Amino acid sequence: MTFIDKPNIRNLNNFGQKVRELRVQNASLLRQVAAFLEVDTALMSKIENGTRRATKEQVIKIAAFFKSDQNELIMLWLSDKIYAIIDEDNNNTVAEDAVEYTLRQMKSK
């Protein structure tokens, strides 16, 4: 088994799904979250749907809006970004090796 078991979906969107979940739980409207982030509603919808990536600053603001765990949202956001980079590479074995190498390097510091 390799480090990354790639799901059968083309675009991983854990961050957007979590944002939608938080918004529904808090009975917030898409336009309310968008106004807090100072973006238009269409962009906020795209972030939730995974067709646009939020910036790190937007992730932090979203955590503040929902009074949610900032580290969890950043982790999901980073996970989606890493997945997107790996998914671009047709040779996933090499990409997986690169991720494993990077993790080893980070642990050795």
Buried (B, 14 or more C-beta within 10 A) or exposed (E): EEEBEEEEEEEBBBBBBBBBEBBEEEEBEBEBBBBBBEBEBEBBBBBBEBEBBBEEEBBBBBBEBBEBEBEEBBBBBEEBBBBBEBBEEEEEEEBBEEBEEEEEEEEEE
